[in-house]
Amino acid sequence: MIEVTLDKEVTFDLPEGEYPAQITGVRPFNKHTGKGKQDWVRILFEVEVPGMRDLECRAGKNFLLSFKQGSELRNFISPVLKPGFFKENSSKSIDLEKVIVGIKGTIQLRHYCGEEYVKPLVVVDGFELVEGKD
């Protein structure tokens, strides 16, 4: 007999609810829109879902790469950054990966069920800080 242990299968097919999670990556990409080419980022999360420990549970959320006041990315990420982060770093270049990768918190997932979907689309509704980055 040849026995091997298989790697965990990756899944983004997660149930609705709130779960412990950690930001594990930031991936840049370009999106072509009516306004021309835009820079976007995808924030990736590792999610701990009870009953799914044999799978590598992941979630992701896409944002226009903009930290202007009122932007979706700034509104989403501000609660997990230290108070005064934007004022302290005004006009400076930051390494977004170094700033947010490793932050642990609670992720809120919900399902969007459209007619065109065989199974629901998992949407990241929010991410709240549990503890700071190590």
Secondary structure, DSSP 4 states (H G I P E B T S, - for coil): ----PPPPEEE----SEEEEEEEEEEEEEEEEETTEEEEEEEEEEEE--TT-TTEEEEEEEEEES--STT-HHHHHHGGGSPTTHHHHTTT----HHHHHTT-EEEEEEEEE--TT-SSPEEEEEEEEEEE---
